[in-house]
């Protein structure tokens, strides 16, 4: 019996999923290099996939903007179609995982870089209890994590400052005190009390634009109408700690990034009035998308784990 194929299936796609994955990453991250890093691929490989995709579709998909790339109108349509395809495939995987319980499946998370100091310890019990669940953790700065949430790349994300423009559930799960630090031998390190204004003539070291810690400091300075322009921006917390220890300036960092005794890092926490800044780490997920069984189970496990930690010792 000859039956016609469902609409669309009579035309073979001219693009591969691998090409579309690379293209979507370039559109989302704005550069071939950043996409290659996120996908764990060589940059020439991503460039080749983009060229092959453009040739297969016969469309101009990307155009330069500043130092990066943006999608053309046709490219935006293709990126949206790719995200729809990926979402359908993810839903298929989630449905299969539901049928199989927690024996197999995948859990996609994104987290800002500072969470690398504590998040693996929190994920450990879940990973050991469910060895069949593949955990994919993308560690990026805040702007990149927000972009991943917007595109639906991940089910859960850990961050300090959730965006307001996305429909998100927010669970503040862990304290994130921000402290001002200096080198151990710095003249301010021996003071018993300091006002924030007393730091403003010191060089300020910050994370790159898009960092949540930097954004929190910028908001505080704006609220207090203080001007403390950065002298240097660095790409990681460890780089900032090294630079502060070398006497290049002061910094505001999450207390999670420091040793229990900051002197072991060659650093001193400055007694600045109003510090530590009391902030919270949040786990967030989209209101408009159902969580998979692995994601729901992880949330329940984390709630129980943190409740146990919070109980007073007997």
Secondary structure, DSSP 4 states (H G I P E B T S, - for coil): ---PPPTTTTS--SS-HHHHHHHHHHHHHSSHHHHHHHHT--HHHHHHHHHHHHHHHTS--EEEETTEEEE-HHHHHHHHHHHHHHHHHHHHHHHHHHHTTTSSEEEEEEEEGGGGGTHHHHHHHHHHH-TTEEEEEEEE-HHHHHHHHHHT--SEEEESS--SSS-EEEEEEEEEEEEEEEETT-GGGG-S-B-GGGGTTS-EEEEPTT-HHHHHHHHHHHHTT----EEEEESSHHHHHHHHHTTS-EEEEEGGGS-SSGGGGTEEE--BTT-SEEEEEEEEEETTSPPPHHHHHHHHHHHHHHHHHHSPP-
